[in-house]
Amino acid sequence: MKNDPIVDEVRNNGLALAARYNNNIEAICKALKERERTSVRMVVNHAPRRLVPKARVECAEERTASVA
């Protein structure tokens, strides 16, 4: 499989970040939260939404069509 340079760069950045905090996930998260808090960029958080399987949508459409 051919290596993608963008994927390699993202992985290397992740490994460098982990090494900077001795692979301590709590320290990494704390640092990222602080960076997010002090950033001038707007951070958007969307509420999670439940996905409805396509089969259920089709069944619901069939039921409403048979009622009408």
mmCIF file as Biopython writes it, N, C-alpha, C and O atoms, coordinates in Angstrom:
data_model
#
loop_
_atom_site.group_PDB
_atom_site.id
_atom_site.type_symbol
_atom_site.label_atom_id
_atom_site.label_alt_id
_atom_site.label_comp_id
_atom_site.label_asym_id
_atom_site.label_entity_id
_atom_site.label_seq_id
_atom_site.pdbx_PDB_ins_code
_atom_site.Cartn_x
_atom_site.Cartn_y
_atom_site.Cartn_z
_atom_site.occupancy
_atom_site.B_iso_or_equiv
_atom_site.auth_seq_id
_atom_site.auth_asym_id
_atom_site.pdbx_PDB_model_num
ATOM 1   N N  . MET A ? 1  ? 0.839   -1.165 0.000  1.0 0.0 1  A 1 
ATOM 2   C CA . MET A ? 1  ? 0.000   0.000  0.000  1.0 0.0 1  A 1 
ATOM 3   C C  . MET A ? 1  ? 0.894   1.242  0.000  1.0 0.0 1  A 1 
ATOM 4   O O  . MET A ? 1  ? 1.905   1.291  0.700  1.0 0.0 1  A 1 
ATOM 5   N N  . LYS A ? 2  ? 0.509   2.236  -0.790 1.0 0.0 2  A 1 
ATOM 6   C CA . LYS A ? 2  ? 1.281   3.454  -0.906 1.0 0.0 2  A 1 
ATOM 7   C C  . LYS A ? 2  ? 0.989   4.377  0.282  1.0 0.0 2  A 1 
ATOM 8   O O  . LYS A ? 2  ? -0.165  4.545  0.677  1.0 0.0 2  A 1 
ATOM 9   N N  . ASN A ? 3  ? 2.043   4.969  0.844  1.0 0.0 3  A 1 
ATOM 10  C CA . ASN A ? 3  ? 1.873   5.896  1.965  1.0 0.0 3  A 1 
ATOM 11  C C  . ASN A ? 3  ? 1.388   7.242  1.460  1.0 0.0 3  A 1 
ATOM 12  O O  . ASN A ? 3  ? 1.851   7.739  0.434  1.0 0.0 3  A 1 
ATOM 13  N N  . ASP A ? 4  ? 0.462   7.819  2.183  1.0 0.0 4  A 1 
ATOM 14  C CA . ASP A ? 4  ? -0.060  9.140  1.872  1.0 0.0 4  A 1 
ATOM 15  C C  . ASP A ? 4  ? 0.718   10.154 2.701  1.0 0.0 4  A 1 
ATOM 16  O O  . ASP A ? 4  ? 0.767   10.020 3.924  1.0 0.0 4  A 1 
ATOM 17  N N  . PRO A ? 5  ? 1.324   11.160 2.085  1.0 0.0 5  A 1 
ATOM 18  C CA . PRO A ? 5  ? 2.132   12.113 2.845  1.0 0.0 5  A 1 
ATOM 19  C C  . PRO A ? 5  ? 1.313   12.918 3.857  1.0 0.0 5  A 1 
ATOM 20  O O  . PRO A ? 5  ? 1.836   13.303 4.903  1.0 0.0 5  A 1 
ATOM 21  N N  . ILE A ? 6  ? 0.056   13.171 3.563  1.0 0.0 6  A 1 
ATOM 22  C CA . ILE A ? 6  ? -0.779  13.924 4.503  1.0 0.0 6  A 1 
ATOM 23  C C  . ILE A ? 6  ? -1.066  13.075 5.737  1.0 0.0 6  A 1 
ATOM 24  O O  . ILE A ? 6  ? -0.989  13.564 6.864  1.0 0.0 6  A 1 
ATOM 25  N N  . VAL A ? 7  ? -1.396  11.809 5.523  1.0 0.0 7  A 1 
ATOM 26  C CA . VAL A ? 7  ? -1.648  10.903 6.651  1.0 0.0 7  A 1 
ATOM 27  C C  . VAL A ? 7  ? -0.380  10.752 7.487  1.0 0.0 7  A 1 
ATOM 28  O O  . VAL A ? 7  ? -0.433  10.752 8.717  1.0 0.0 7  A 1 
ATOM 29  N N  . ASP A ? 8  ? 0.749   10.625 6.814  1.0 0.0 8  A 1 
ATOM 30  C CA . ASP A ? 8  ? 2.022   10.515 7.535  1.0 0.0 8  A 1 
ATOM 31  C C  . ASP A ? 8  ? 2.283   11.759 8.387  1.0 0.0 8  A 1 
ATOM 32  O O  . ASP A ? 8  ? 2.734   11.645 9.527  1.0 0.0 8  A 1 
ATOM 33  N N  . GLU A ? 9  ? 2.005   12.934 7.844  1.0 0.0 9  A 1 
ATOM 34  C CA . GLU A ? 9  ? 2.215   14.176 8.585  1.0 0.0 9  A 1 
ATOM 35  C C  . GLU A ? 9  ? 1.309   14.244 9.811  1.0 0.0 9  A 1 
ATOM 36  O O  . GLU A ? 9  ? 1.756   14.623 10.894 1.0 0.0 9  A 1 
ATOM 37  N N  . VAL A ? 10 ? 0.036   13.877 9.646  1.0 0.0 10 A 1 
ATOM 38  C CA . VAL A ? 10 ? -0.902  13.905 10.773 1.0 0.0 10 A 1 
ATOM 39  C C  . VAL A ? 10 ? -0.456  12.928 11.854 1.0 0.0 10 A 1 
ATOM 40  O O  . VAL A ? 10 ? -0.473  13.261 13.039 1.0 0.0 10 A 1 
ATOM 41  N N  . ARG A ? 11 ? -0.057  11.730 11.454 1.0 0.0 11 A 1 
ATOM 42  C CA . ARG A ? 11 ? 0.410   10.735 12.425 1.0 0.0 11 A 1 
ATOM 43  C C  . ARG A ? 11 ? 1.655   11.206 13.154 1.0 0.0 11 A 1 
ATOM 44  O O  . ARG A ? 11 ? 1.767   11.045 14.369 1.0 0.0 11 A 1 
ATOM 45  N N  . ASN A ? 12 ? 2.592   11.788 12.412 1.0 0.0 12 A 1 
ATOM 46  C CA . ASN A ? 12 ? 3.824   12.277 13.031 1.0 0.0 12 A 1 
ATOM 47  C C  . ASN A ? 12 ? 3.532   13.412 14.013 1.0 0.0 12 A 1 
ATOM 48  O O  . ASN A ? 12 ? 4.151   13.485 15.074 1.0 0.0 12 A 1 
ATOM 49  N N  . ASN A ? 13 ? 2.599   14.294 13.668 1.0 0.0 13 A 1 
ATOM 50  C CA . ASN A ? 13 ? 2.221   15.367 14.589 1.0 0.0 13 A 1 
ATOM 51  C C  . ASN A ? 13 ? 1.589   14.794 15.852 1.0 0.0 13 A 1 
ATOM 52  O O  . ASN A ? 13 ? 1.855   15.281 16.951 1.0 0.0 13 A 1 
ATOM 53  N N  . GLY A ? 14 ? 0.761   13.775 15.710 1.0 0.0 14 A 1 
ATOM 54  C CA . GLY A ? 14 ? 0.154   13.133 16.868 1.0 0.0 14 A 1 
ATOM 55  C C  . GLY A ? 14 ? 1.185   12.465 17.757 1.0 0.0 14 A 1 
ATOM 56  O O  . GLY A ? 14 ? 1.115   12.553 18.983 1.0 0.0 14 A 1 
ATOM 57  N N  . LEU A ? 15 ? 2.135   11.799 17.135 1.0 0.0 15 A 1 
ATOM 58  C CA . LEU A ? 15 ? 3.195   11.154 17.908 1.0 0.0 15 A 1 
ATOM 59  C C  . LEU A ? 15 ? 4.072   12.178 18.622 1.0 0.0 15 A 1 
ATOM 60  O O  . LEU A ? 15 ? 4.491   11.956 19.758 1.0 0.0 15 A 1 
ATOM 61  N N  . ALA A ? 16 ? 4.349   13.301 17.955 1.0 0.0 16 A 1 
ATOM 62  C CA . ALA A ? 16 ? 5.159   14.354 18.575 1.0 0.0 16 A 1 
ATOM 63  C C  . ALA A ? 16 ? 4.417   14.969 19.760 1.0 0.0 16 A 1 
ATOM 64  O O  . ALA A ? 16 ? 5.021   15.245 20.796 1.0 0.0 16 A 1 
ATOM 65  N N  . LEU A ? 17 ? 3.121   15.181 19.612 1.0 0.0 17 A 1 
ATOM 66  C CA . LEU A ? 17 ? 2.326   15.725 20.718 1.0 0.0 17 A 1 
ATOM 67  C C  . LEU A ? 17 ? 2.319   14.754 21.897 1.0 0.0 17 A 1 
ATOM 68  O O  . LEU A ? 17 ? 2.491   15.165 23.045 1.0 0.0 17 A 1 
ATOM 69  N N  . ALA A ? 18 ? 2.122   13.478 21.614 1.0 0.0 18 A 1 
ATOM 70  C CA . ALA A ? 18 ? 2.113   12.467 22.677 1.0 0.0 18 A 1 
ATOM 71  C C  . ALA A ? 18 ? 3.475   12.412 23.375 1.0 0.0 18 A 1 
ATOM 72  O O  . ALA A ? 18 ? 3.537   12.305 24.600 1.0 0.0 18 A 1 
ATOM 73  N N  . ALA A ? 19 ? 4.551   12.484 22.614 1.0 0.0 19 A 1 
ATOM 74  C CA . ALA A ? 19 ? 5.898   12.435 23.199 1.0 0.0 19 A 1 
ATOM 75  C C  . ALA A ? 19 ? 6.158   13.660 24.073 1.0 0.0 19 A 1 
ATOM 76  O O  . ALA A ? 19 ? 6.830   13.563 25.100 1.0 0.0 19 A 1 
ATOM 77  N N  . ARG A ? 20 ? 5.623   14.814 23.662 1.0 0.0 20 A 1 
ATOM 78  C CA . ARG A ? 20 ? 5.832   16.044 24.433 1.0 0.0 20 A 1 
ATOM 79  C C  . ARG A ? 20 ? 5.229   15.926 25.832 1.0 0.0 20 A 1 
ATOM 80  O O  . ARG A ? 20 ? 5.724   16.539 26.778 1.0 0.0 20 A 1 
ATOM 81  N N  . TYR A ? 21 ? 4.164   15.142 25.964 1.0 0.0 21 A 1 
ATOM 82  C CA . TYR A ? 21 ? 3.492   14.973 27.258 1.0 0.0 21 A 1 
ATOM 83  C C  . TYR A ? 21 ? 3.685   13.572 27.829 1.0 0.0 21 A 1 
ATOM 84  O O  . TYR A ? 21 ? 2.876   13.105 28.631 1.0 0.0 21 A 1 
ATOM 85  N N  . ASN A ? 22 ? 4.760   12.904 27.414 1.0 0.0 22 A 1 
ATOM 86  C CA . ASN A ? 22 ? 5.122   11.567 27.910 1.0 0.0 22 A 1 
ATOM 87  C C  . ASN A ? 22 ? 3.977   10.561 27.765 1.0 0.0 22 A 1 
ATOM 88  O O  . ASN A ? 22 ? 3.776   9.710  28.631 1.0 0.0 22 A 1 
ATOM 89  N N  . ASN A ? 23 ? 3.246   10.665 26.683 1.0 0.0 23 A 1 
ATOM 90  C CA . ASN A ? 23 ? 2.124   9.764  26.382 1.0 0.0 23 A 1 
ATOM 91  C C  . ASN A ? 23 ? 1.064   9.739  27.485 1.0 0.0 23 A 1 
ATOM 92  O O  . ASN A ? 23 ? 0.358   8.744  27.654 1.0 0.0 23 A 1 
ATOM 93  N N  . ASN A ? 24 ? 0.956   10.840 28.233 1.0 0.0 24 A 1 
ATOM 94  C CA . ASN A ? 24 ? -0.035  10.957 29.302 1.0 0.0 24 A 1 
ATOM 95  C C  . ASN A ? 24 ? -1.289  11.594 28.712 1.0 0.0 24 A 1 
ATOM 96  O O  . ASN A ? 24 ? -1.302  12.790 28.422 1.0 0.0 24 A 1 
ATOM 97  N N  . ILE A ? 25 ? -2.341  10.799 28.536 1.0 0.0 25 A 1 
ATOM 98  C CA . ILE A ? 25 ? -3.548  11.276 27.870 1.0 0.0 25 A 1 
ATOM 99  C C  . ILE A ? 25 ? -4.203  12.422 28.621 1.0 0.0 25 A 1 
ATOM 100 O O  . ILE A ? 25 ? -4.757  13.330 28.001 1.0 0.0 25 A 1 
ATOM 101 N N  . GLU A ? 26 ? -4.148  12.394 29.950 1.0 0.0 26 A 1 
ATOM 102 C CA . GLU A ? 26 ? -4.733  13.488 30.739 1.0 0.0 26 A 1 
ATOM 103 C C  . GLU A ? 26 ? -3.995  14.799 30.492 1.0 0.0 26 A 1 
ATOM 104 O O  . GLU A ? 26 ? -4.624  15.848 30.360 1.0 0.0 26 A 1 
ATOM 105 N N  . ALA A ? 27 ? -2.676  14.747 30.429 1.0 0.0 27 A 1 
ATOM 106 C CA . ALA A ? 27 ? -1.874  15.945 30.168 1.0 0.0 27 A 1 
ATOM 107 C C  . ALA A ? 27 ? -2.111  16.457 28.749 1.0 0.0 27 A 1 
ATOM 108 O O  . ALA A ? 27 ? -2.176  17.666 28.525 1.0 0.0 27 A 1 
ATOM 109 N N  . ILE A ? 28 ? -2.239  15.545 27.801 1.0 0.0 28 A 1 
ATOM 110 C CA . ILE A ? 28 ? -2.504  15.927 26.411 1.0 0.0 28 A 1 
ATOM 111 C C  . ILE A ? 28 ? -3.853  16.636 26.310 1.0 0.0 28 A 1 
ATOM 112 O O  . ILE A ? 28 ? -3.958  17.693 25.689 1.0 0.0 28 A 1 
ATOM 113 N N  . CYS A ? 29 ? -4.876  16.056 26.918 1.0 0.0 29 A 1 
ATOM 114 C CA . CYS A ? 29 ? -6.213  16.651 26.872 1.0 0.0 29 A 1 
ATOM 115 C C  . CYS A ? 29 ? -6.234  18.011 27.561 1.0 0.0 29 A 1 
ATOM 116 O O  . CYS A ? 29 ? -6.861  18.950 27.072 1.0 0.0 29 A 1 
ATOM 117 N N  . LYS A ? 30 ? -5.553  18.113 28.687 1.0 0.0 30 A 1 
ATOM 118 C CA . LYS A ? 30 ? -5.496  19.389 29.411 1.0 0.0 30 A 1 
ATOM 119 C C  . LYS A ? 30 ? -4.833  20.462 28.545 1.0 0.0 30 A 1 
ATOM 120 O O  . LYS A ? 30 ? -5.314  21.593 28.485 1.0 0.0 30 A 1 
ATOM 121 N N  . ALA A ? 31 ? -3.751  20.117 27.886 1.0 0.0 31 A 1 
ATOM 122 C CA . ALA A ? 31 ? -3.047  21.065 27.024 1.0 0.0 31 A 1 
ATOM 123 C C  . ALA A ? 31 ? -3.908  21.473 25.829 1.0 0.0 31 A 1 
ATOM 124 O O  . ALA A ? 31 ? -3.928  22.642 25.444 1.0 0.0 31 A 1 
ATOM 125 N N  . LEU A ? 32 ? -4.614  20.513 25.249 1.0 0.0 32 A 1 
ATOM 126 C CA . LEU A ? 32 ? -5.470  20.827 24.103 1.0 0.0 32 A 1 
ATOM 127 C C  . LEU A ? 32 ? -6.652  21.696 24.511 1.0 0.0 32 A 1 
ATOM 128 O O  . LEU A ? 32 ? -7.045  22.599 23.771 1.0 0.0 32 A 1 
ATOM 129 N N  . LYS A ? 33 ? -7.219  21.432 25.679 1.0 0.0 33 A 1 
ATOM 130 C CA . LYS A ? 33 ? -8.324  22.274 26.184 1.0 0.0 33 A 1 
ATOM 131 C C  . LYS A ? 33 ? -7.836  23.706 26.421 1.0 0.0 33 A 1 
ATOM 132 O O  . LYS A ? 33 ? -8.536  24.667 26.102 1.0 0.0 33 A 1 
ATOM 133 N N  . GLU A ? 34 ? -6.644  23.839 26.977 1.0 0.0 34 A 1 
ATOM 134 C CA . GLU A ? 34 ? -6.086  25.174 27.211 1.0 0.0 34 A 1 
ATOM 135 C C  . GLU A ? 34 ? -5.839  25.889 25.882 1.0 0.0 34 A 1 
ATOM 136 O O  . GLU A ? 34 ? -6.118  27.081 25.750 1.0 0.0 34 A 1 
ATOM 137 N N  . ARG A ? 35 ? -5.324  25.167 24.921 1.0 0.0 35 A 1 
ATOM 138 C CA . ARG A ? 35 ? -5.084  25.760 23.598 1.0 0.0 35 A 1 
ATOM 139 C C  . ARG A ? 35 ? -6.397  26.190 22.959 1.0 0.0 35 A 1 
ATOM 140 O O  . ARG A ? 35 ? -6.477  27.250 22.337 1.0 0.0 35 A 1 
ATOM 141 N N  . GLU A ? 36 ? -7.421  25.364 23.114 1.0 0.0 36 A 1 
ATOM 142 C CA . GLU A ? 36 ? -8.743  25.693 22.586 1.0 0.0 36 A 1 
ATOM 143 C C  . GLU A ? 36 ? -9.290  26.949 23.279 1.0 0.0 36 A 1 
ATOM 144 O O  . GLU A ? 36 ? -9.872  27.816 22.628 1.0 0.0 36 A 1 
ATOM 145 N N  . ARG A ? 37 ? -9.102  27.041 24.587 1.0 0.0 37 A 1 
ATOM 146 C CA . ARG A ? 37 ? -9.629  28.157 25.366 1.0 0.0 37 A 1 
ATOM 147 C C  . ARG A ? 37 ? -8.954  29.479 24.986 1.0 0.0 37 A 1 
ATOM 148 O O  . ARG A ? 37 ? -9.613  30.518 24.951 1.0 0.0 37 A 1 
ATOM 149 N N  . THR A ? 38 ? -7.666  29.450 24.704 1.0 0.0 38 A 1 
ATOM 150 C CA . THR A ? 38 ? -6.928  30.672 24.412 1.0 0.0 38 A 1 
ATOM 151 C C  . THR A ? 38 ? -6.868  31.000 22.918 1.0 0.0 38 A 1 
ATOM 152 O O  . THR A ? 38 ? -6.308  32.028 22.537 1.0 0.0 38 A 1 
ATOM 153 N N  . SER A ? 39 ? -7.421  30.165 22.092 1.0 0.0 39 A 1 
ATOM 154 C CA . SER A ? 39 ? -7.380  30.380 20.647 1.0 0.0 39 A 1 
ATOM 155 C C  . SER A ? 39 ? -8.306  31.525 20.238 1.0 0.0 39 A 1 
ATOM 156 O O  . SER A ? 39 ? -9.338  31.759 20.867 1.0 0.0 39 A 1 
ATOM 157 N N  . VAL A ? 40 ? -7.927  32.223 19.192 1.0 0.0 40 A 1 
ATOM 158 C CA . VAL A ? 40 ? -8.780  33.289 18.659 1.0 0.0 40 A 1 
ATOM 159 C C  . VAL A ? 40 ? -9.826  32.726 17.698 1.0 0.0 40 A 1 
ATOM 160 O O  . VAL A ? 40 ? -10.755 33.431 17.302 1.0 0.0 40 A 1 
ATOM 161 N N  . ARG A ? 41 ? -9.676  31.477 17.330 1.0 0.0 41 A 1 
ATOM 162 C CA . ARG A ? 41 ? -10.632 30.839 16.427 1.0 0.0 41 A 1 
ATOM 163 C C  . ARG A ? 41 ? -11.874 30.403 17.182 1.0 0.0 41 A 1 
ATOM 164 O O  . ARG A ? 41 ? -11.803 30.043 18.357 1.0 0.0 41 A 1 
ATOM 165 N N  . MET A ? 42 ? -13.013 30.436 16.501 1.0 0.0 42 A 1 
ATOM 166 C CA . MET A ? 42 ? -14.263 30.031 17.123 1.0 0.0 42 A 1 
ATOM 167 C C  . MET A ? 42 ? -14.353 28.499 17.125 1.0 0.0 42 A 1 
ATOM 168 O O  . MET A ? 42 ? -14.128 27.848 16.106 1.0 0.0 42 A 1 
ATOM 169 N N  . VAL A ? 43 ? -14.682 27.954 18.275 1.0 0.0 43 A 1 
ATOM 170 C CA . VAL A ? 43 ? -14.847 26.507 18.407 1.0 0.0 43 A 1 
ATOM 171 C C  . VAL A ? 43 ? -16.338 26.211 18.400 1.0 0.0 43 A 1 
ATOM 172 O O  . VAL A ? 43 ? -17.098 26.812 19.158 1.0 0.0 43 A 1 
ATOM 173 N N  . VAL A ? 44 ? -16.754 25.289 17.548 1.0 0.0 44 A 1 
ATOM 174 C CA . VAL A ? 44 ? -18.163 24.953 17.421 1.0 0.0 44 A 1 
ATOM 175 C C  . VAL A ? 44 ? -18.374 23.531 17.918 1.0 0.0 44 A 1 
ATOM 176 O O  . VAL A ? 44 ? -17.683 22.606 17.492 1.0 0.0 44 A 1 
ATOM 177 N N  . ASN A ? 45 ? -19.321 23.366 18.811 1.0 0.0 45 A 1 
ATOM 178 C CA . ASN A ? 45 ? -19.696 22.044 19.302 1.0 0.0 45 A 1 
ATOM 179 C C  . ASN A ? 45 ? -21.149 21.792 18.928 1.0 0.0 45 A 1 
ATOM 180 O O  . ASN A ? 45 ? -22.046 22.519 19.354 1.0 0.0 45 A 1 
ATOM 181 N N  . HIS A ? 46 ? -21.370 20.773 18.142 1.0 0.0 46 A 1 
ATOM 182 C CA . HIS A ? 46 ? -22.727 20.405 17.761 1.0 0.0 46 A 1 
ATOM 183 C C  . HIS A ? 46 ? -23.224 19.309 18.692 1.0 0.0 46 A 1 
ATOM 184 O O  . HIS A ? 46 ? -22.476 18.401 19.057 1.0 0.0 46 A 1 
ATOM 185 N N  . ALA A ? 47 ? -24.479 19.402 19.068 1.0 0.0 47 A 1 
ATOM 186 C CA . ALA A ? 47 ? -25.072 18.356 19.901 1.0 0.0 47 A 1 
ATOM 187 C C  . ALA A ? 47 ? -25.154 17.066 19.081 1.0 0.0 47 A 1 
ATOM 188 O O  . ALA A ? 47 ? -25.462 17.114 17.891 1.0 0.0 47 A 1 
ATOM 189 N N  . PRO A ? 48 ? -24.886 15.931 19.693 1.0 0.0 48 A 1 
ATOM 190 C CA . PRO A ? 48 ? -24.990 14.676 18.960 1.0 0.0 48 A 1 
ATOM 191 C C  . PRO A ? 48 ? -26.439 14.403 18.583 1.0 0.0 48 A 1 
ATOM 192 O O  . PRO A ? 48 ? -27.360 14.800 19.296 1.0 0.0 48 A 1 
ATOM 193 N N  . ARG A ? 49 ? -26.629 13.737 17.482 1.0 0.0 49 A 1 
ATOM 194 C CA . ARG A ? 49 ? -27.990 13.370 17.083 1.0 0.0 49 A 1 
ATOM 195 C C  . ARG A ? 49 ? -28.010 11.911 16.683 1.0 0.0 49 A 1 
ATOM 196 O O  . ARG A ? 49 ? -27.055 11.389 16.108 1.0 0.0 49 A 1 
ATOM 197 N N  . ARG A ? 50 ? -29.101 11.275 16.996 1.0 0.0 50 A 1 
ATOM 198 C CA . ARG A ? 50 ? -29.247 9.847  16.717 1.0 0.0 50 A 1 
ATOM 199 C C  . ARG A ? 50 ? -29.569 9.652  15.237 1.0 0.0 50 A 1 
ATOM 200 O O  . ARG A ? 50 ? -30.442 10.320 14.684 1.0 0.0 50 A 1 
ATOM 201 N N  . LEU A ? 51 ? -28.856 8.735  14.616 1.0 0.0 51 A 1 
ATOM 202 C CA . LEU A ? 51 ? -29.105 8.413  13.219 1.0 0.0 51 A 1 
ATOM 203 C C  . LEU A ? 51 ? -30.208 7.371  13.133 1.0 0.0 51 A 1 
ATOM 204 O O  . LEU A ? 51 ? -30.239 6.421  13.914 1.0 0.0 51 A 1 
ATOM 205 N N  . VAL A ? 52 ? -31.105 7.553  12.188 1.0 0.0 52 A 1 
ATOM 206 C CA . VAL A ? 52 ? -32.192 6.610  11.987 1.0 0.0 52 A 1 
ATOM 207 C C  . VAL A ? 52 ? -31.811 5.719  10.811 1.0 0.0 52 A 1 
ATOM 208 O O  . VAL A ? 52 ? -31.522 6.222  9.726  1.0 0.0 52 A 1 
ATOM 209 N N  . PRO A ? 53 ? -31.808 4.401  11.012 1.0 0.0 53 A 1 
ATOM 210 C CA . PRO A ? 53 ? -31.476 3.503  9.895  1.0 0.0 53 A 1 
ATOM 211 C C  . PRO A ? 53 ? -32.442 3.709  8.739  1.0 0.0 53 A 1 
ATOM 212 O O  . PRO A ? 53 ? -33.625 3.976  8.952  1.0 0.0 53 A 1 
ATOM 213 N N  . LYS A ? 54 ? -31.941 3.587  7.523  1.0 0.0 54 A 1 
ATOM 214 C CA . LYS A ? 54 ? -32.732 3.851  6.325  1.0 0.0 54 A 1 
ATOM 215 C C  . LYS A ? 54 ? -33.960 2.945  6.251  1.0 0.0 54 A 1 
ATOM 216 O O  . LYS A ? 54 ? -35.010 3.382  5.778  1.0 0.0 54 A 1 
ATOM 217 N N  . ALA A ? 55 ? -33.858 1.711  6.699  1.0 0.0 55 A 1 
ATOM 218 C CA . ALA A ? 55 ? -34.982 0.778  6.646  1.0 0.0 55 A 1 
ATOM 219 C C  . ALA A ? 55 ? -36.156 1.312  7.467  1.0 0.0 55 A 1 
ATOM 220 O O  . ALA A ? 55 ? -37.307 1.180  7.052  1.0 0.0 55 A 1 
ATOM 221 N N  . ARG A ? 56 ? -35.880 1.906  8.612  1.0 0.0 56 A 1 
ATOM 222 C CA . ARG A ? 56 ? -36.955 2.456  9.442  1.0 0.0 56 A 1 
ATOM 223 C C  . ARG A ? 56 ? -37.625 3.637  8.760  1.0 0.0 56 A 1 
ATOM 224 O O  . ARG A ? 56 ? -38.843 3.796  8.849  1.0 0.0 56 A 1 
ATOM 225 N N  . VAL A ? 57 ? -36.849 4.460  8.087  1.0 0.0 57 A 1 
ATOM 226 C CA . VAL A ? 57 ? -37.405 5.616  7.393  1.0 0.0 57 A 1 
ATOM 227 C C  . VAL A ? 57 ? -38.337 5.140  6.296  1.0 0.0 57 A 1 
ATOM 228 O O  . VAL A ? 57 ? -39.427 5.686  6.125  1.0 0.0 57 A 1 
ATOM 229 N N  . GLU A ? 58 ? -37.915 4.120  5.545  1.0 0.0 58 A 1 
ATOM 230 C CA . GLU A ? 58 ? -38.753 3.594  4.470  1.0 0.0 58 A 1 
ATOM 231 C C  . GLU A ? 58 ? -40.038 3.001  5.031  1.0 0.0 58 A 1 
ATOM 232 O O  . GLU A ? 58 ? -41.106 3.191  4.450  1.0 0.0 58 A 1 
ATOM 233 N N  . CYS A ? 59 ? -39.955 2.283  6.153  1.0 0.0 59 A 1 
ATOM 234 C CA . CYS A ? 59 ? -41.145 1.701  6.769  1.0 0.0 59 A 1 
ATOM 235 C C  . CYS A ? 59 ? -42.096 2.803  7.225  1.0 0.0 59 A 1 
ATOM 236 O O  . CYS A ? 59 ? -43.310 2.682  7.059  1.0 0.0 59 A 1 
ATOM 237 N N  . ALA A ? 60 ? -41.560 3.863  7.794  1.0 0.0 60 A 1 
ATOM 238 C CA . ALA A ? 60 ? -42.398 4.966  8.260  1.0 0.0 60 A 1 
ATOM 239 C C  . ALA A ? 60 ? -43.084 5.636  7.077  1.0 0.0 60 A 1 
ATOM 240 O O  . ALA A ? 60 ? -44.246 6.028  7.178  1.0 0.0 60 A 1 
ATOM 241 N N  . GLU A ? 61 ? -42.374 5.773  5.951  1.0 0.0 61 A 1 
ATOM 242 C CA . GLU A ? 61 ? -42.978 6.380  4.769  1.0 0.0 61 A 1 
ATOM 243 C C  . GLU A ? 61 ? -44.088 5.491  4.225  1.0 0.0 61 A 1 
ATOM 244 O O  . GLU A ? 61 ? -45.124 5.992  3.787  1.0 0.0 61 A 1 
ATOM 245 N N  . GLU A ? 62 ? -43.884 4.177  4.247  1.0 0.0 62 A 1 
ATOM 246 C CA . GLU A ? 62 ? -44.915 3.255  3.761  1.0 0.0 62 A 1 
ATOM 247 C C  . GLU A ? 62 ? -46.154 3.310  4.647  1.0 0.0 62 A 1 
ATOM 248 O O  . GLU A ? 62 ? -47.277 3.254  4.146  1.0 0.0 62 A 1 
ATOM 249 N N  . ARG A ? 63 ? -45.957 3.419  5.970  1.0 0.0 63 A 1 
ATOM 250 C CA . ARG A ? 63 ? -47.102 3.494  6.880  1.0 0.0 63 A 1 
ATOM 251 C C  . ARG A ? 63 ? -47.902 4.774  6.657  1.0 0.0 63 A 1 
ATOM 252 O O  . ARG A ? 63 ? -49.133 4.738  6.647  1.0 0.0 63 A 1 
ATOM 253 N N  . THR A ? 64 ? -47.224 5.891  6.479  1.0 0.0 64 A 1 
ATOM 254 C CA . THR A ? 64 ? -47.948 7.140  6.279  1.0 0.0 64 A 1 
ATOM 255 C C  . THR A ? 64 ? -48.638 7.145  4.918  1.0 0.0 64 A 1 
ATOM 256 O O  . THR A ? 64 ? -49.694 7.761  4.770  1.0 0.0 64 A 1 
ATOM 257 N N  . ALA A ? 65 ? -48.067 6.474  3.925  1.0 0.0 65 A 1 
ATOM 258 C CA . ALA A ? 65 ? -48.700 6.406  2.612  1.0 0.0 65 A 1 
ATOM 259 C C  . ALA A ? 65 ? -49.958 5.521  2.657  1.0 0.0 65 A 1 
ATOM 260 O O  . ALA A ? 65 ? -50.946 5.813  1.984  1.0 0.0 65 A 1 
ATOM 261 N N  . SER A ? 66 ? -49.918 4.455  3.439  1.0 0.0 66 A 1 
ATOM 262 C CA . SER A ? 66 ? -51.075 3.546  3.505  1.0 0.0 66 A 1 
ATOM 263 C C  . SER A ? 66 ? -52.206 4.147  4.315  1.0 0.0 66 A 1 
ATOM 264 O O  . SER A ? 66 ? -53.364 3.777  4.124  1.0 0.0 66 A 1 
ATOM 265 N N  . VAL A ? 67 ? -51.894 5.072  5.220  1.0 0.0 67 A 1 
ATOM 266 C CA . VAL A ? 67 ? -52.917 5.717  6.041  1.0 0.0 67 A 1 
ATOM 267 C C  . VAL A ? 67 ? -53.672 6.759  5.213  1.0 0.0 67 A 1 
ATOM 268 O O  . VAL A ? 67 ? -54.875 6.942  5.399  1.0 0.0 67 A 1 
ATOM 269 N N  . ALA A ? 68 ? -52.988 7.431  4.317  1.0 0.0 68 A 1 
ATOM 270 C CA . ALA A ? 68 ? -53.577 8.524  3.541  1.0 0.0 68 A 1 
ATOM 271 C C  . ALA A ? 68 ? -54.510 8.049  2.473  1.0 0.0 68 A 1 
ATOM 272 O O  . ALA A ? 68 ? -55.077 8.862  1.743  1.0 0.0 68 A 1 
#
